[in-house]
Amino acid sequence: MESGDRYGFEGYGTVPPPPSHAPAAGPPPPGAPLRATGAALLNLTGLGLGYALLGRWVRAGVCWGATAVLLWAALPADPDGVPGAVLAGYLLVLVLAAADGARIARRSALGGAWRPVLAVGLGVVLLAVPAGGTVVYGSARDEAREQMLLDRLAAGDERVSAASRQPFGPAKGEYERALDVYRALGEDHPGSRAAKLVPDRLKTYYDAVSAPYAEKRLCEAVAPLTYLRTLPDSVDEKLLGALAAWPDEPLATSLYGCGVSRLGGPGGGGAELGELLRTFPDSASARQVGPAIGKRIKEQVAALKGAEPCEATEVLRGLGATASGLPAEDVKALRADADKGVVNGVYACGVDQFEDERFGDARTTLTDFARTYKSDGRVRQARNIAIAAEIADDRPAAGKRLPPSKRPGGARMELVISNDAPNAVEVLYTGPVTGTVTLKACAGCERYSASVGARRACKASGRSYPKARLRLPAGEYHFLYKHGTGATARVDSYTSGSKVQPGYTYTSCTYVIERNPLGLDLPLLPDPVEPVLSPWDAGSSR
């Protein structure tokens, strides 16, 4: 009985002594694999629930912080997604948290056999949260990308709208930048909503660029249509579709319309018509070039008989130059028709200038006509009109009517002109007949003073004066005496007029008067031609 009581007292009342060394580690508690798996899965959710279940709140806070950083970087959804460094860092944190949670859970009991199973099930279910979030975020990111592309499309549309309000030249850069946007959307993002809208935008783009053609401003339309025609070189033809070939016909039409509108005017239309014939030689527009130029030539030839033959002549010159510069041989041949019209036009122009009392212009035009078209039957009359115009430029009465084209019949009176001047003299005359005669310089003759010129000119005995004899029909005549290079600079040409009557022989003497430097003693010049019964001596003063 003592013995038993002593045992019982020692078993329940005596404290055993401490062990002499640390006990060896024992086996993990029952259910360790499930606990480790559950903690790892719960930590992989990014919510730190594995640590929370184990009561490791600091570690759970680290997981929550990492998830918060990820959400801050990811939201709102950006077309470029989460930065790679942030995403890699977050995944590393999750992997480390899962491994650490599994390690801790293997050595810790979770309060009952059912809890590890619950933790695993809950971990599997909650993994759907980050997985679902990834899907949702991916969708949001795709939508953000779509919206970004639509914004780019809208920006391209704004460029087209702004460019359409300007002439094509200054706006070309804006059009090109808008095209770059459409091309990038269509070729680099073919499956996007924006890319599906690009074909419609390209149609609007073509309409905007080619607006001058739609508005029948054909010369303005050439440059933008030429630009549109080059786009298949830089844009995928599949993206352009039917638009790739569309500019050909409008461009041919514009080149023709613009070129024809400039025929005979500034530029002549040769550049546009030449481009048409070289680029679209088989087009309907190209076939109209020859007939159009031929028609315009006929119209201008008819206009030579109108009120403005000079203008019509210049148009014919331009038409001929344009025709000869075009590549089509049948069009080049039209140059001959234009040149023939120019010959008639130059003559008609000179006559018109004379009748409009533009005597200087008439003289120049008809003198050039006589030099250029020497075989033309009107050369003689052109020279006569030019002579009359030169006289009329100083004596307008000589330009009241054109010189007769035919020589009059009837009696003719002789006019003898003598030169008592130390320089050669050219005498131009017009009236019933027109012509010119030149007298050589008088050797030994001198200039006269104003007081003695009329008394002494052409009257020196024994002197042979250079003479010219004219036989003139009766009528009113006008003369121009042009002193040659032998005279001093103080000798001037002069004009006068006289009436030749039947039954007389007439004489005239031309001489030089030295005028007082102060302009005094200037003689009055009488009519240079008088009958022999009352001869008159002509003089010149300066």
MOPEPE-V61139 format. One record per backbone hydrogen bond with DSSP energy under -0.5 kcal/mol. CO is the residue of the C=O (numbers start at 1). NH is the residue of the N-H. E is the energy in kcal/mol with one decimal. If there is no record, write none. Layout:
# MOPEPE-V61139
co/nh/e
CO/NH/E
CO/NH/E
This chain:
# MOPEPE-V61139
co/nh/e
1/5/-2.6
2/6/-3.7
3/7/-1.7
4/8/-2.4
5/9/-2.6
6/10/-2.7
7/11/-2.4
8/12/-1.8
9/13/-2.8
10/14/-1.0
29/32/-0.9
31/35/-2.2
32/36/-2.8
33/37/-2.5
34/38/-2.8
35/39/-2.5
36/40/-2.4
37/41/-2.7
38/42/-2.6
39/43/-2.2
40/44/-2.0
41/45/-0.8
42/47/-0.6
42/49/-0.9
43/46/-1.7
48/52/-1.9
49/53/-2.6
50/54/-1.4
51/55/-0.6
51/56/-2.8
52/55/-0.9
55/57/-1.2
56/60/-1.9
57/61/-2.5
58/62/-1.7
59/63/-1.7
60/64/-2.5
61/65/-2.5
62/66/-2.4
63/67/-2.4
64/68/-2.4
65/69/-2.3
66/70/-2.1
67/71/-2.5
68/72/-2.5
69/73/-2.1
70/74/-2.0
71/75/-2.3
78/81/-2.0
83/87/-2.1
84/88/-2.6
85/89/-2.2
86/90/-2.3
87/91/-2.3
88/92/-2.0
89/93/-2.0
90/94/-2.2
91/95/-2.4
92/96/-2.6
93/97/-2.6
94/98/-2.6
95/99/-2.4
96/100/-2.7
97/101/-2.8
98/102/-2.3
99/103/-2.1
100/104/-2.3
101/105/-2.5
102/106/-1.6
103/107/-0.6
104/107/-1.2
105/108/-1.0
112/115/-0.7
112/116/-0.6
113/117/-0.6
114/118/-2.1
115/119/-2.7
116/120/-2.4
117/121/-2.5
118/122/-3.0
119/123/-2.6
120/124/-2.5
121/125/-2.4
122/126/-3.0
123/127/-1.5
125/128/-1.5
126/129/-1.7
126/130/-0.7
127/131/-1.9
128/132/-3.4
129/133/-2.9
130/134/-2.5
131/135/-1.9
132/136/-2.9
133/137/-3.2
134/138/-2.6
135/139/-2.2
136/140/-2.6
137/141/-3.2
138/142/-2.4
139/143/-2.3
140/144/-2.6
141/145/-2.5
142/146/-2.6
143/147/-2.7
144/148/-2.3
145/149/-2.4
146/150/-2.5
147/151/-2.3
148/152/-2.1
149/153/-2.3
150/154/-2.5
151/155/-2.3
152/156/-2.3
153/157/-2.3
154/158/-2.2
155/159/-1.9
156/160/-2.1
157/161/-2.4
158/162/-2.5
159/163/-2.7
160/164/-2.1
162/165/-1.1
163/166/-1.9
167/171/-1.6
168/172/-1.3
169/172/-0.9
171/175/-2.3
172/176/-2.4
173/177/-2.1
174/178/-2.3
175/179/-2.4
176/180/-2.1
177/181/-1.5
178/182/-2.1
179/183/-3.1
180/184/-2.3
181/185/-2.3
182/186/-2.6
183/187/-2.7
184/188/-2.3
184/189/-0.6
185/189/-1.1
189/192/-1.6
192/196/-1.5
193/197/-0.8
194/197/-1.0
194/198/-0.7
195/198/-0.8
195/199/-0.5
197/201/-1.9
198/202/-2.9
199/203/-1.7
200/204/-2.0
201/205/-2.7
202/206/-2.8
203/207/-2.2
204/208/-2.4
205/209/-2.6
206/210/-2.4
208/211/-1.2
210/213/-1.0
210/214/-1.6
211/215/-1.9
212/217/-3.0
213/216/-1.7
216/218/-1.4
217/221/-1.4
218/222/-0.8
219/222/-0.7
219/223/-0.5
220/224/-0.7
221/225/-2.2
222/226/-2.3
223/227/-2.1
224/228/-2.4
225/229/-2.0
226/230/-0.7
227/230/-1.1
227/231/-0.5
228/231/-1.2
230/233/-1.8
231/234/-2.1
231/235/-2.2
236/239/-0.9
236/240/-1.7
237/241/-2.9
240/243/-1.8
241/244/-1.4
242/245/-0.7
242/246/-0.7
243/247/-0.6
245/248/-1.2
246/249/-0.5
246/250/-0.8
247/251/-2.7
248/252/-2.4
249/253/-2.5
250/254/-2.5
251/255/-2.8
252/256/-2.1
253/257/-2.8
254/258/-2.9
255/259/-2.3
256/260/-2.7
257/261/-1.8
258/262/-1.0
259/262/-0.7
260/263/-1.2
262/265/-2.2
265/268/-1.0
267/270/-0.9
269/273/-2.5
270/274/-2.5
271/275/-2.0
272/276/-2.2
273/277/-2.5
274/278/-2.0
275/279/-2.6
276/280/-2.7
280/283/-1.7
283/287/-1.5
284/288/-0.6
285/288/-1.1
286/289/-1.2
288/292/-2.0
289/293/-2.4
290/294/-2.7
291/295/-2.4
292/296/-2.1
293/297/-2.3
294/298/-2.0
295/299/-2.1
296/300/-2.0
297/301/-2.3
298/302/-2.0
299/303/-1.6
300/304/-0.8
301/304/-0.8
302/305/-1.5
303/306/-2.0
308/312/-2.0
309/313/-2.1
310/314/-2.0
311/315/-2.0
312/316/-2.2
313/317/-2.2
314/318/-2.3
315/319/-2.5
316/320/-2.5
317/321/-2.4
318/322/-2.5
319/323/-2.7
320/324/-2.3
321/325/-1.1
322/325/-0.5
322/326/-0.5
323/326/-1.1
328/332/-2.1
329/333/-1.7
331/334/-1.5
332/335/-2.0
333/336/-1.0
334/338/-1.8
335/339/-2.8
336/340/-2.1
337/341/-1.8
338/342/-2.1
339/343/-1.9
340/344/-1.6
341/345/-2.4
342/346/-2.9
343/347/-1.5
344/348/-2.5
345/349/-2.8
346/350/-2.3
347/351/-2.2
348/352/-2.4
349/353/-2.6
350/354/-2.1
351/355/-2.5
352/356/-1.8
353/358/-2.9
354/357/-1.8
357/359/-1.1
358/362/-2.4
359/363/-2.4
360/364/-2.0
361/365/-2.8
362/366/-2.6
363/367/-2.2
364/368/-2.2
365/369/-1.9
366/370/-2.3
367/371/-1.9
368/372/-2.5
369/373/-2.8
372/374/-0.5
373/376/-1.7
376/379/-1.6
378/382/-2.5
379/383/-2.4
380/384/-2.2
381/385/-2.6
382/386/-2.3
383/387/-2.4
384/388/-2.6
385/389/-2.6
386/390/-2.1
387/391/-2.2
388/392/-2.9
389/393/-1.6
391/394/-1.4
391/395/-2.5
395/398/-2.7
396/399/-2.2
397/400/-1.2
411/474/-0.6
413/472/-3.4
414/506/-3.6
415/417/-0.6
415/470/-3.1
416/418/-0.5
416/508/-2.4
417/468/-1.9
418/420/-0.6
418/510/-2.6
419/466/-0.6
420/512/-0.6
421/442/-2.6
424/484/-3.8
425/427/-0.5
425/439/-3.5
426/428/-0.6
426/482/-3.2
427/437/-2.4
428/480/-2.5
429/435/-2.4
430/478/-2.3
431/404/-0.6
435/429/-2.4
437/427/-3.8
439/425/-2.3
441/443/-0.7
442/445/-1.4
448/514/-3.3
449/452/-0.8
449/453/-1.6
452/456/-2.1
453/457/-2.1
456/459/-1.7
460/463/-1.3
463/465/-0.8
466/419/-2.0
468/417/-2.9
470/415/-3.4
470/472/-0.6
472/413/-3.3
475/500/-2.9
477/498/-2.3
478/430/-1.9
479/496/-2.0
480/428/-2.8
480/482/-0.6
481/483/-0.6
481/494/-1.7
482/426/-2.9
484/487/-1.4
488/491/-1.8
494/481/-3.2
496/479/-3.7
498/477/-3.4
498/500/-0.5
499/501/-0.5
500/475/-2.4
501/504/-0.9
505/532/-2.1
506/416/-2.8
507/530/-1.2
508/418/-3.0
509/538/-2.1
510/420/-3.2
511/540/-1.2
512/448/-3.2
513/515/-0.8
513/542/-0.7
514/450/-0.5
516/519/-2.9
520/516/-1.1
521/523/-0.6
524/526/-0.6
528/530/-0.5
530/507/-1.7
531/534/-1.6
532/535/-0.9
536/538/-0.5
540/513/-4.1
